Amino acid sequence: MASVRDLKKDINYVLGDIIEAVYVWEYANPKTDKKKAEAIIDEAIETFDELIAKVNDRSVENKKAHLKSVSKELEDRGRSLIEKINKLS
């Protein structure tokens, strides 16, 4: 299992890249409605806050399993956000 620091970096990088992808899409499509794109950014920020809070939770009993589940959740939610970016039109 990766360290807590590495997991936090992964969360930051993955969600930061997703937000950056939305900004690139907005720049490439200046005449489209930006509300859906802004909603994806808001969801990415919310996801970041939730995952960091879960990583920092010290009350869990099995820390290794907990961090593994947070990593899996990052992967699932990241894929979901990427799919939403791909559906923007």
C-alpha positions in Angstrom: 0.0 0.0 0.0 1.2 3.4 -0.9 1.8 5.9 1.9 -0.7 8.5 3.0 1.3 11.2 1.4 1.4 9.4 -1.9 -2.4 8.9 -1.8 -2.9 12.6 -1.1 -0.7 13.5 -4.0 -2.7 11.1 -6.2 -6.0 12.7 -5.2 -4.6 16.1 -5.9 -3.1 15.2 -9.3 -6.1 13.2 -10.6 -8.7 15.8 -9.6 -6.4 18.6 -10.7 -6.0 17.1 -14.1 -9.8 16.6 -14.4 -10.4 20.3 -13.6 -7.7 21.3 -16.0 -9.4 19.2 -18.7 -12.6 21.0 -18.1 -10.8 24.4 -18.5 -9.3 23.2 -21.7 -12.7 22.1 -23.0 -14.1 25.5 -22.0 -11.3 27.3 -23.8 -11.8 25.2 -27.0 -15.6 25.7 -26.9 -16.1 29.4 -26.0 -19.6 29.7 -27.4 -21.1 26.8 -25.5 -23.0 26.9 -22.2 -20.6 26.5 -19.4 -23.0 25.4 -16.6 -22.4 21.7 -17.1 -18.6 22.2 -17.2 -18.8 24.3 -14.0 -20.9 21.5 -12.3 -18.1 19.0 -13.1 -15.5 21.4 -11.6 -17.7 21.7 -8.5 -18.1 18.0 -8.2 -14.3 17.5 -8.6 -13.7 20.0 -5.8 -16.3 18.3 -3.6 -14.8 14.9 -4.3 -11.3 16.2 -3.4 -12.6 17.5 0.0 -14.4 14.3 0.8 -11.4 12.0 -0.1 -8.9 14.1 1.8 -11.2 14.0 4.8 -11.4 10.2 4.5 -7.6 9.9 4.3 -7.2 12.1 7.4 -9.7 10.1 9.4 -7.7 8.6 12.2 -10.6 6.7 13.8 -10.5 3.8 11.4 -9.5 0.4 12.7 -7.9 -1.2 9.7 -5.9 1.7 8.1 -4.5 -0.3 5.2 -8.0 -1.4 4.1 -9.4 2.0 4.6 -6.7 3.7 2.4 -7.2 1.0 -0.2 -10.9 1.8 -0.3 -10.2 5.5 -0.6 -7.9 4.8 -3.5 -10.5 2.7 -5.2 -13.1 5.4 -4.6 -10.7 7.9 -6.2 -10.4 5.7 -9.3 -14.2 5.2 -9.6 -15.1 8.9 -9.1 -12.3 10.0 -11.4 -13.6 7.8 -14.2 -17.1 9.1 -13.6 -15.9 12.7 -13.9 -13.9 11.9 -17.1 -17.0 10.3 -18.6 -18.9 13.5 -17.9 -16.2 15.6 -19.5 -16.4 13.4 -22.6 -20.1 13.9 -22.8 -19.9 17.7 -22.8 -21.1 19.2 -26.1 
